[in-house]
Amino acid sequence: MRLLTLTLLTLLSVAAWAESRPEAAATIEVIDATVRVPIPGKDNSSAYFLLRNPGDREHVLVDVHAEFAERAELHRHETRDGMMRMRRVDSVTLAPGAEVRFQSGGYHVMLFKLNRRPRTGDPLDLILEFDDGSRQTVTAHAVSVFDRPHH
Ligand SMILES: [Cu+2]
């Protein structure tokens, strides 16, 4: 009986520990996720969104997966010697309370060889993977650079 009690106490404390460390995927908010419709004749694309960390601890985005593309990578544009180029990054760190906007000219998800050509508005799932091993599926929508804003 005492052994059983000890086991229960151990299980309870493990549960409490897990609860005090929320998974990154359950904490990070992903807002306005979009995938660019590739320019005619091309099958590479990029995805953008706003990441928000409302939690009180740091989380790190380490990878992105997309079933609709052959390969997805975290990239960043940077200007060096007056030249804009992009490079692959290993991770994107989200400090407590921080927002990181993926946008043209900055961080983006590079998508290689889309397996079909999306139409404007099509839903496309991205899977974000964090350093604690948790994953979050985000539904992005296809947007075309030829879509004109209503102004
Ligand atoms: Cu890129």
Residues whose N, C-alpha, C, O or C-beta is under 5 A from the ligand:
A	BS01	CU	H75 M86 M110
